[in-house]
Amino acid sequence: MSFFGRIREDIRAAKAGDPAARSGISVFLIYSGLHAVWWHRASHAMWLRGMRFLPRALSQLARFFTGIEIHPGATIGRRLFIDHGMGVVIGETAVVGDDVLIYHGVTLGGTGHSRGKRHPTIGDRVVIGAGAKVLGDIELGHDSAVGSNAVVVHSAPPWTTLTGIPAQGRPRRGAPVAETPDLADFYVI
């Protein structure tokens, strides 16, 4: 997809994810979450080419202007929308899927000083509520939701809602119904 095609796609995703979005031009000009993602794409491309200082400097410049810090090593999918993004931090080895919605104050962080994969992997179509912390080398399945201010330290399967400190999972509303055996089969008559 072309550079401008990706920008149009991001603007459409922002308009779909934010009922307050009035027009494409206003989204393009004033949505800091999109600006942070666009800066990240440039710094990530340099990071993949082996550069280290310039991508980190660009990510810090983007943080200064947007309040959102995305490490240039993070892998970000298509149509990520960061709504009211102030205080969002996405760590170096984080992987974020497609069509993810992140609110302000979210951290996708590590839990130690070890090298290698130390940040979370977020599936497609995941919603992460304001102030949530998703920590460590864990995986959130597709179509999951993380409640505001939850602290997630364990992996979760697809279609899970995670709330609390530490977060506990339960099936997400709207999840496809799995085939379950008839409970009558388990009773001795």
GUZA-439548 format. One line per field, with one value per atom (N, C-alpha, C): residue in one letter; atom name; x, y, z. Coordinates in Angstrom, 2 decimals, decimal comma. Layout:
REM GUZA-439548
residuo: A; ...;
atomo: CA; ...;
c1: X; ...;
c2: Y; ...;
c3: Z; ...;
//
This chain:
REM GUZA-439548
residuo: M; M; M; S; S; S; F; F; F; F; F; F; G; G; G; R; R; R; I; I; I; R; R; R; E; E; E; D; D; D; I; I; I; R; R; R; A; A; A; A; A; A; K; K; K; A; A; A; G; G; G; D; D; D; P; P; P; A; A; A; A; A; A; R; R; R; S; S; S; G; G; G; I; I; I; S; S; S; V; V; V; F; F; F; L; L; L; I; I; I; Y; Y; Y; S; S; S; G; G; G; L; L; L; H; H; H; A; A; A; V; V; V; W; W; W; W; W; W; H; H; H; R; R; R; A; A; A; S; S; S; H; H; H; A; A; A; M; M; M; W; W; W; L; L; L; R; R; R; G; G; G; M; M; M; R; R; R; F; F; F; L; L; L; P; P; P; R; R; R; A; A; A; L; L; L; S; S; S; Q; Q; Q; L; L; L; A; A; A; R; R; R; F; F; F; F; F; F; T; T; T; G; G; G; I; I; I; E; E; E; I; I; I; H; H; H; P; P; P; G; G; G; A; A; A; T; T; T; I; I; I; G; G; G; R; R; R; R; R; R; L; L; L; F; F; F; I; I; I; D; D; D; H; H; H; G; G; G; M; M; M; G; G; G; V; V; V; V; V; V; I; I; I; G; G; G; E; E; E; T; T; T; A; A; A; V; V; V; V; V; V; G; G; G; D; D; D; D; D; D; V; V; V; L; L; L; I; I; I; Y; Y; Y; H; H; H; G; G; G; V; V; V; T; T; T; L; L; L; G; G; G; G; G; G; T; T; T; G; G; G; H; H; H; S; S; S; R; R; R; G; G; G; K; K; K; R; R; R; H; H; H; P; P; P; T; T; T; I; I; I; G; G; G; D; D; D; R; R; R; V; V; V; V; V; V; I; I; I; G; G; G; A; A; A; G; G; G; A; A; A; K; K; K; V; V; V; L; L; L; G; G; G; D; D; D; I; I; I; E; E; E; L; L; L; G; G; G; H; H; H; D; D; D; S; S; S; A; A; A; V; V; V; G; G; G; S; S; S; N; N; N; A; A; A; V; V; V; V; V; V; V; V; V; H; H; H; S; S; S; A; A; A; P; P; P; P; P; P; W; W; W; T; T; T; T; T; T; L; L; L; T; T; T; G; G; G; I; I; I; P; P; P; A; A; A; Q; Q; Q; G; G; G; R; R; R; P; P; P; R; R; R; R; R; R; G; G; G; A; A; A; P; P; P; V; V; V; A; A; A; E; E; E; T; T; T; P; P; P; D; D; D; L; L; L; A; A; A; D; D; D; F; F; F; Y; Y; Y; V; V; V; I; I; I;
atomo: N; CA; C; N; CA; C; N; CA; C; N; CA; C; N; CA; C; N; CA; C; N; CA; C; N; CA; C; N; CA; C; N; CA; C; N; CA; C; N; CA; C; N; CA; C; N; CA; C; N; CA; C; N; CA; C; N; CA; C; N; CA; C; N; CA; C; N; CA; C; N; CA; C; N; CA; C; N; CA; C; N; CA; C; N; CA; C; N; CA; C; N; CA; C; N; CA; C; N; CA; C; N; CA; C; N; CA; C; N; CA; C; N; CA; C; N; CA; C; N; CA; C; N; CA; C; N; CA; C; N; CA; C; N; CA; C; N; CA; C; N; CA; C; N; CA; C; N; CA; C; N; CA; C; N; CA; C; N; CA; C; N; CA; C; N; CA; C; N; CA; C; N; CA; C; N; CA; C; N; CA; C; N; CA; C; N; CA; C; N; CA; C; N; CA; C; N; CA; C; N; CA; C; N; CA; C; N; CA; C; N; CA; C; N; CA; C; N; CA; C; N; CA; C; N; CA; C; N; CA; C; N; CA; C; N; CA; C; N; CA; C; N; CA; C; N; CA; C; N; CA; C; N; CA; C; N; CA; C; N; CA; C; N; CA; C; N; CA; C; N; CA; C; N; CA; C; N; CA; C; N; CA; C; N; CA; C; N; CA; C; N; CA; C; N; CA; C; N; CA; C; N; CA; C; N; CA; C; N; CA; C; N; CA; C; N; CA; C; N; CA; C; N; CA; C; N; CA; C; N; CA; C; N; CA; C; N; CA; C; N; CA; C; N; CA; C; N; CA; C; N; CA; C; N; CA; C; N; CA; C; N; CA; C; N; CA; C; N; CA; C; N; CA; C; N; CA; C; N; CA; C; N; CA; C; N; CA; C; N; CA; C; N; CA; C; N; CA; C; N; CA; C; N; CA; C; N; CA; C; N; CA; C; N; CA; C; N; CA; C; N; CA; C; N; CA; C; N; CA; C; N; CA; C; N; CA; C; N; CA; C; N; CA; C; N; CA; C; N; CA; C; N; CA; C; N; CA; C; N; CA; C; N; CA; C; N; CA; C; N; CA; C; N; CA; C; N; CA; C; N; CA; C; N; CA; C; N; CA; C; N; CA; C; N; CA; C; N; CA; C; N; CA; C; N; CA; C; N; CA; C; N; CA; C; N; CA; C; N; CA; C; N; CA; C; N; CA; C; N; CA; C; N; CA; C; N; CA; C; N; CA; C; N; CA; C; N; CA; C; N; CA; C; N; CA; C; N; CA; C; N; CA; C; N; CA; C; N; CA; C; N; CA; C; N; CA; C; N; CA; C; N; CA; C; N; CA; C; N; CA; C; N; CA; C; N; CA; C; N; CA; C; N; CA; C; N; CA; C; N; CA; C; N; CA; C; N; CA; C; N; CA; C; N; CA; C; N; CA; C; N; CA; C; N; CA; C; N; CA; C; N; CA; C; N; CA; C; N; CA; C; N; CA; C; N; CA; C; N; CA; C;
c1: 0,85; 0,00; 0,90; 0,47; 1,26; 1,25; 2,20; 2,32; 1,02; 0,48; -0,75; -1,97; -1,93; -3,01; -3,08; -1,90; -1,86; -2,39; -2,06; -2,57; -4,08; -4,62; -6,09; -6,72; -6,11; -6,61; -6,61; -5,53; -5,45; -6,53; -6,76; -7,79; -9,17; -9,45; -10,75; -10,89; -9,81; -9,86; -10,12; -9,50; -9,73; -11,17; -11,71; -13,10; -14,06; -13,72; -14,56; -14,45; -13,27; -13,06; -13,41; -13,62; -13,90; -15,14; -16,25; -17,47; -17,36; -16,35; -16,17; -15,41; -14,86; -14,11; -15,07; -14,82; -15,73; -15,41; -14,13; -13,77; -12,38; -12,08; -10,77; -9,66; -9,89; -8,84; -8,55; -9,58; -9,33; -8,58; -8,93; -8,21; -6,75; -6,51; -5,15; -4,33; -4,94; -4,19; -4,01; -4,99; -4,95; -4,97; -4,99; -5,04; -3,63; -3,19; -1,82; -1,54; -2,55; -2,35; -1,91; -2,51; -2,10; -0,72; -0,44; 0,88; 1,97; 1,73; 2,72; 2,95; 1,87; 2,00; 2,78; 2,51; 3,22; 4,70; 5,04; 6,44; 7,07; 6,31; 6,84; 7,18; 6,35; 6,63; 7,97; 8,24; 9,52; 10,68; 10,56; 11,67; 11,84; 10,75; 10,83; 11,55; 11,28; 11,96; 13,48; 13,88; 15,32; 15,88; 15,10; 15,51; 15,78; 14,90; 15,07; 16,30; 16,78; 17,99; 19,26; 19,11; 20,26; 20,65; 19,95; 20,25; 19,70; 20,35; 19,87; 19,67; 20,63; 20,51; 19,40; 19,39; 18,40; 16,97; 16,66; 15,28; 14,88; 15,81; 15,49; 15,28; 16,09; 15,93; 14,57; 14,17; 12,86; 11,73; 11,87; 10,80; 10,68; 11,79; 11,74; 11,16; 11,46; 10,87; 9,35; 8,93; 7,50; 6,84; 7,53; 7,00; 6,83; 7,79; 7,73; 6,48; 6,19; 5,06; 3,72; 3,70; 2,42; 2,12; 3,12; 2,90; 2,80; 3,15; 3,06; 4,45; 4,91; 6,24; 6,12; 6,54; 6,57; 8,02; 8,59; 9,98; 10,08; 11,13; 11,24; 11,37; 11,72; 11,80; 10,47; 9,44; 8,11; 7,53; 6,79; 6,13; 4,65; 4,20; 2,83; 2,07; 0,88; 0,05; -0,66; -1,53; -2,27; -3,45; -3,76; -4,93; -4,95; -3,77; -3,72; -4,27; -5,21; -5,75; -5,50; -4,76; -4,50; -5,36; -6,41; -7,37; -6,99; -6,95; -6,55; -5,24; -4,23; -3,06; -2,06; -2,22; -1,21; -0,81; 0,49; 1,00; 1,09; 0,79; 0,90; 2,38; 2,79; 4,16; 4,09; 4,80; 4,88; 6,35; 6,73; 8,13; 8,72; 10,02; 10,82; 10,40; 10,10; 9,78; 8,28; 7,47; 6,02; 5,61; 4,58; 3,98; 2,50; 1,99; 0,60; -0,05; -1,17; -1,86; -2,61; -3,44; -4,24; -5,51; -5,97; -7,26; -7,34; -6,24; -6,19; -6,55; -7,28; -7,67; -7,05; -6,25; -5,58; -5,98; -6,36; -6,71; -5,53; -5,68; -4,59; -4,07; -2,78; -2,16; -1,83; -1,93; -1,66; -0,17; 0,30; 1,69; 1,73; 2,47; 2,80; 4,27; 4,54; 5,88; 6,49; 7,76; 8,51; 8,48; 9,01; 9,01; 10,40; 11,42; 12,77; 13,83; 15,05; 16,18; 16,78; 16,11; 16,64; 16,60; 17,41; 17,41; 16,42; 16,10; 15,17; 13,74; 12,79; 11,37; 10,94; 10,55; 10,18; 8,94; 8,29; 7,08; 5,93; 4,69; 3,55; 3,33; 2,59; 2,09; 0,57; 0,05; -1,37; -2,00; -3,06; -3,72; -4,51; -5,15; -5,97; -7,27; -7,74; -9,04; -9,15; -8,05; -8,03; -8,28; -9,05; -9,29; -8,62; -7,78; -7,09; -7,51; -8,20; -8,79; -7,76; -8,20; -7,35; -6,62; -5,33; -4,53; -4,13; -4,50; -4,17; -2,67; -2,14; -0,74; -0,71; -0,10; 0,06; 1,56; 1,99; 3,41; 3,99; 5,17; 5,91; 5,70; 6,39; 6,30; 5,06; 3,91; 2,63; 1,90; 0,83; 0,06; -1,42; -2,02; -3,47; -4,06; -5,00; -5,61; -6,46; -6,75; -7,58; -8,92; -9,44; -10,78; -10,92; -9,82; -9,88; -10,11; -10,43; -10,61; -9,96; -9,25; -8,62; -9,30; -9,83; -10,52; -9,58; -10,13; -9,34; -8,64; -7,38; -6,52; -6,24; -6,55; -6,21; -4,69; -4,16; -2,75; -2,69; -2,31; -2,32; -0,91; -0,72; 0,61; 0,61; -0,54; -0,64; -1,31; -0,94; -1,54; -3,02; -3,75; -5,19; -5,58; -6,54; -6,98; -7,84; -8,14; -9,03; -10,36; -11,00; -12,33; -12,38; -11,38; -11,32; -11,44; -12,19; -12,20; -11,36; -10,41; -9,49; -9,70; -9,99; -10,19; -9,55; -9,18; -8,68; -7,17; -6,71; -5,28; -4,98; -4,27; -3,91; -5,15; -5,10; -6,29; -6,70; -8,00; -8,62; -9,43; -9,42; -10,13; -11,48; -12,36; -13,66; -14,05; -14,95; -15,33; -15,89; -15,49; -15,93; -17,34; -18,14; -19,49; -19,40; -20,24; -20,24; -19,34; -18,67; -17,78; -18,58; -17,98; -18,68; -18,96; -20,11; -20,50; -19,78; -19,02; -18,33; -19,31; -19,07; -19,93; -19,59; -20,59; -20,40; -21,34; -20,88; -21,75; -22,97; -24,02; -25,24; -24,93; -25,23; -24,91; -25,64; -26,75; -27,49; -26,66; -25,71; -24,86; -23,95; -23,77; -22,86; -23,56; -24,85; -25,58; -25,90; -25,74; -26,11; -27,56; -28,37; -29,81; -30,14;
c2: -1,17; 0,00; 1,24; 2,25; 3,48; 4,26; 5,16; 6,03; 6,79; 7,42; 8,19; 7,30; 6,10; 5,15; 4,75; 4,56; 4,23; 5,38; 6,61; 7,78; 7,85; 7,66; 7,66; 6,55; 5,39; 4,26; 4,60; 5,23; 5,64; 6,66; 7,60; 8,63; 7,98; 7,05; 6,33; 5,56; 4,93; 4,18; 5,12; 6,29; 7,26; 7,74; 8,01; 8,45; 7,35; 6,11; 4,99; 4,78; 5,03; 4,78; 5,94; 7,13; 8,30; 9,01; 8,91; 9,57; 11,09; 11,66; 13,10; 13,60; 12,69; 13,10; 13,71; 14,96; 15,70; 15,54; 15,62; 15,54; 14,94; 14,44; 13,88; 14,89; 16,12; 17,14; 17,47; 17,52; 17,79; 16,63; 15,41; 14,24; 14,31; 14,61; 14,71; 15,76; 16,88; 18,00; 17,96; 17,43; 17,61; 16,34; 15,16; 13,94; 13,46; 13,72; 13,40; 11,90; 11,08; 9,63; 9,19; 9,78; 9,45; 10,00; 11,21; 11,80; 10,91; 10,40; 9,53; 8,25; 7,68; 6,47; 6,78; 7,92; 8,28; 8,51; 9,19; 9,37; 8,00; 7,12; 5,78; 5,04; 5,13; 4,42; 4,86; 6,16; 6,67; 6,16; 6,25; 5,82; 4,30; 3,56; 2,09; 1,65; 2,33; 1,99; 2,17; 3,23; 3,45; 2,40; 2,05; 1,04; -0,30; -0,66; -1,93; -1,92; -0,74; -0,62; -0,56; -0,79; -0,86; 0,45; 1,52; 2,79; 2,72; 3,40; 3,39; 4,80; 5,68; 7,00; 7,84; 7,97; 8,83; 8,37; 7,07; 6,64; 6,95; 6,76; 7,07; 8,56; 9,37; 10,82; 11,23; 10,63; 10,94; 10,52; 9,37; 8,93; 9,88; 10,41; 11,37; 12,71; 13,11; 14,32; 14,16; 13,00; 12,71; 12,72; 12,17; 12,19; 13,61; 14,47; 15,87; 16,55; 16,28; 16,94; 16,27; 14,96; 14,24; 13,72; 13,57; 12,97; 11,46; 10,88; 9,43; 8,92; 7,91; 7,36; 5,96; 5,81; 4,49; 4,22; 3,19; 2,85; 2,47; 2,91; 2,59; 1,11; 0,30; -1,14; -1,85; -1,19; -1,82; -2,10; -3,19; -3,56; -3,20; -2,29; -1,77; -2,21; -2,77; -3,19; -2,02; -2,35; -1,34; -0,81; 0,45; 1,12; 1,18; 1,27; 1,51; 2,91; 3,03; 4,34; 4,55; 5,60; 5,99; 7,21; 7,04; 8,10; 8,82; 10,14; 10,92; 10,38; 10,28; 9,47; 9,90; 11,01; 11,48; 10,37; 10,15; 9,19; 7,76; 7,49; 6,13; 5,81; 4,60; 4,13; 2,73; 2,53; 1,22; 0,85; -0,25; -0,65; -1,27; -1,45; -1,86; -3,17; -4,18; -5,48; -5,75; -4,73; -4,89; -5,15; -5,94; -6,21; -5,89; -4,99; -4,57; -4,97; -5,68; -6,16; -5,06; -5,47; -4,56; -4,13; -2,92; -2,40; -2,34; -2,03; -1,93; -0,50; -0,37; 0,92; 1,04; 2,10; 2,33; 3,71; 3,78; 5,05; 5,61; 6,80; 7,50; 6,75; 6,98; 6,44; 4,96; 4,32; 2,88; 2,65; 1,60; 1,17; -0,26; -0,48; -1,83; -1,99; -2,45; -2,38; -3,72; -3,65; -4,82; -4,95; -6,07; -6,31; -6,57; -6,41; -6,68; -6,08; -6,44; -5,90; -6,92; -8,04; -9,07; -8,60; -9,21; -8,91; -9,84; -9,52; -10,35; -9,83; -10,67; -10,29; -10,08; -8,86; -8,55; -7,67; -7,41; -6,60; -7,43; -6,99; -7,81; -7,86; -8,88; -9,02; -8,87; -7,91; -7,58; -8,06; -8,86; -9,38; -8,32; -8,72; -7,83; -7,46; -6,24; -5,74; -5,73; -5,48; -5,40; -3,95; -3,76; -2,44; -2,41; -1,38; -1,25; 0,06; -0,03; 1,12; 2,02; 3,22; 4,27; 3,79; 4,07; 3,77; 2,33; 1,46; 0,04; -0,18; -1,17; -1,57; -3,02; -3,28; -4,65; -4,91; -5,81; -5,91; -7,29; -7,32; -8,56; -9,18; -10,28; -11,03; -11,92; -11,29; -12,01; -11,75; -12,48; -12,32; -12,16; -11,11; -10,93; -11,36; -12,28; -12,82; -11,80; -12,12; -11,27; -10,97; -9,78; -9,37; -9,30; -9,12; -8,98; -7,53; -7,30; -5,95; -5,89; -4,80; -4,57; -3,37; -3,53; -2,46; -1,36; -0,20; 0,94; 0,60; 0,99; 0,83; -0,63; -1,57; -2,97; -3,13; -4,09; -4,44; -5,89; -6,07; -7,39; -7,95; -9,10; -9,72; -11,16; -11,65; -13,01; -12,97; -13,91; -14,01; -14,32; -13,97; -14,23; -14,72; -15,65; -16,15; -15,11; -15,36; -14,44; -14,28; -13,15; -12,82; -12,85; -12,25; -12,16; -10,71; -10,46; -9,15; -9,26; -8,34; -8,36; -7,12; -7,32; -6,20; -6,52; -5,46; -5,62; -5,54; -5,66; -5,61; -6,77; -7,78; -8,07; -8,48; -8,27; -8,49; -9,95; -10,14; -11,46; -11,47; -12,58; -12,67; -13,34; -12,96; -13,62; -13,47; -14,30; -14,19; -12,80; -12,28; -10,95; -11,03; -10,04; -9,95; -9,92; -10,66; -10,70; -11,78; -12,55; -13,61; -14,68; -15,29; -16,39; -17,49; -18,10; -19,14; -20,43; -20,94; -22,21; -23,35; -24,42; -25,58; -26,19; -26,30; -26,90; -28,09; -29,12; -30,28; -29,94; -30,64; -30,47; -30,86; -29,96; -30,22; -31,44; -31,80; -32,97; -34,24; -34,24; -35,41; -35,68; -34,70; -34,85; -35,27; -35,35; -35,71; -37,19; -37,79; -39,20; -39,22; -39,93; -39,97; -41,28;
c3: 0,00; 0,00; 0,00; -0,69; -0,80; 0,52; 0,63; 1,80; 2,04; 0,98; 1,14; 1,36; 0,80; 1,05; 2,52; 3,14; 4,57; 5,41; 5,03; 5,78; 5,67; 4,46; 4,30; 5,14; 5,14; 5,93; 7,43; 7,91; 9,31; 9,67; 8,77; 9,01; 9,08; 8,17; 8,22; 9,53; 9,99; 11,25; 12,43; 12,41; 13,49; 13,48; 12,30; 12,22; 12,67; 12,39; 12,83; 14,34; 14,91; 16,33; 17,24; 16,69; 17,52; 17,00; 17,72; 17,26; 17,23; 17,90; 17,90; 16,67; 15,87; 14,68; 13,67; 13,31; 12,43; 10,95; 10,62; 9,20; 9,08; 7,88; 7,62; 7,80; 7,40; 7,51; 8,96; 9,80; 11,23; 11,87; 11,49; 12,01; 11,58; 10,31; 9,78; 10,51; 10,81; 11,38; 12,89; 13,63; 15,08; 15,93; 15,35; 16,14; 16,46; 17,68; 18,07; 18,05; 18,27; 18,21; 16,83; 15,80; 14,43; 14,14; 14,60; 14,36; 14,98; 16,17; 16,83; 16,02; 15,48; 14,66; 13,39; 12,77; 11,55; 11,82; 12,91; 13,30; 13,55; 14,18; 14,47; 13,18; 12,18; 10,93; 10,34; 10,39; 9,86; 10,72; 12,03; 12,89; 12,85; 12,72; 12,64; 11,37; 10,26; 9,00; 9,16; 9,83; 10,07; 11,02; 12,05; 13,02; 12,33; 11,40; 10,68; 9,78; 9,42; 8,60; 9,47; 10,76; 11,65; 12,31; 12,00; 12,67; 14,09; 15,01; 16,38; 16,94; 16,78; 17,38; 16,76; 15,44; 14,78; 15,04; 14,92; 15,24; 16,68; 17,63; 19,03; 19,22; 18,53; 18,62; 18,04; 16,91; 16,33; 17,25; 17,90; 18,80; 20,00; 20,46; 21,57; 21,12; 19,89; 19,33; 19,19; 18,71; 18,60; 19,98; 20,97; 22,34; 22,84; 22,54; 22,96; 22,38; 21,10; 20,44; 20,70; 20,93; 21,03; 22,42; 23,28; 24,59; 24,53; 23,38; 23,17; 22,83; 23,56; 23,29; 22,72; 21,48; 20,83; 20,45; 21,03; 20,73; 19,26; 18,56; 17,14; 16,84; 17,82; 17,61; 17,69; 18,21; 18,35; 16,97; 16,86; 15,61; 15,73; 14,88; 14,94; 13,69; 13,88; 12,76; 12,10; 11,18; 10,44; 11,25; 11,01; 11,56; 13,08; 13,72; 15,16; 15,40; 16,34; 16,70; 18,19; 18,51; 19,89; 20,17; 20,95; 21,23; 22,52; 22,50; 23,68; 24,23; 23,40; 23,66; 24,71; 25,37; 26,31; 27,28; 27,40; 28,36; 27,88; 26,63; 26,10; 25,91; 26,34; 26,16; 25,57; 24,46; 23,80; 23,72; 24,38; 24,49; 23,24; 23,29; 22,13; 21,49; 22,26; 21,67; 21,62; 21,85; 21,76; 20,32; 20,16; 18,85; 18,99; 18,13; 18,18; 16,86; 16,93; 15,73; 15,00; 14,06; 13,24; 13,97; 13,66; 14,15; 15,68; 16,32; 17,78; 18,19; 19,28; 19,84; 21,23; 21,44; 22,71; 23,22; 24,50; 25,12; 25,92; 26,46; 27,13; 28,36; 28,62; 29,81; 29,77; 28,62; 28,50; 28,40; 29,07; 28,95; 28,46; 27,38; 26,91; 27,25; 28,47; 29,02; 29,37; 29,72; 30,15; 31,66; 32,15; 33,59; 34,14; 33,34; 33,84; 32,95; 33,23; 32,48; 31,53; 31,33; 30,44; 28,98; 28,17; 26,74; 26,05; 24,82; 24,06; 24,21; 23,87; 23,90; 25,35; 25,69; 27,07; 27,17; 26,03; 26,00; 25,41; 25,60; 25,18; 23,67; 23,29; 21,92; 22,00; 21,23; 21,26; 19,95; 20,04; 18,85; 18,10; 17,03; 16,21; 16,93; 16,67; 17,14; 18,67; 19,34; 20,81; 21,22; 22,30; 22,87; 24,24; 24,48; 25,75; 26,40; 27,53; 28,21; 28,87; 29,20; 29,77; 31,01; 31,07; 32,24; 32,42; 31,50; 31,63; 31,45; 32,15; 32,03; 31,60; 30,47; 29,96; 29,99; 30,86; 31,20; 30,96; 30,37; 30,19; 28,83; 28,62; 27,37; 27,43; 27,27; 27,31; 25,99; 25,78; 24,54; 24,86; 24,28; 24,37; 23,05; 23,10; 21,89; 21,15; 19,90; 19,06; 19,74; 19,47; 19,92; 21,44; 22,14; 23,60; 23,98; 25,25; 25,77; 27,15; 27,39; 28,69; 29,32; 30,53; 31,21; 31,68; 31,91; 32,39; 33,70; 33,77; 34,95; 35,33; 34,46; 34,72; 34,62; 35,35; 35,26; 34,79; 33,54; 32,92; 32,93; 33,58; 33,68; 33,19; 32,69; 32,17; 30,81; 29,95; 28,62; 28,73; 27,68; 27,64; 26,25; 26,18; 24,88; 24,15; 22,88; 22,15; 22,86; 22,61; 23,13; 24,65; 25,28; 26,74; 27,17; 28,23; 28,88; 30,14; 30,28; 31,42; 32,27; 33,56; 34,47; 35,82; 36,54; 37,90; 38,01; 39,28; 39,58; 40,51; 40,09; 38,71; 37,93; 36,64; 35,80; 35,78; 35,86; 35,73; 34,44; 33,74; 32,47; 32,60; 31,70; 31,55; 30,08; 29,59; 28,17; 27,85; 26,73; 26,32; 25,75; 26,08; 25,54; 24,01; 23,35; 21,89; 21,32; 22,20; 21,73; 21,00; 19,99; 19,33; 20,34; 20,26; 21,21; 20,84; 21,78; 21,56; 21,78; 21,10; 21,30; 22,66; 23,51; 24,82; 24,93; 25,63; 25,77; 26,62; 26,40; 27,19; 28,64; 29,58; 30,98; 31,52; 30,91; 31,37; 31,21; 30,28; 30,09; 31,29; 32,17; 33,27; 34,57; 34,57; 35,78; 35,77; 36,94; 37,08; 37,50; 36,76; 37,06; 37,73;
//
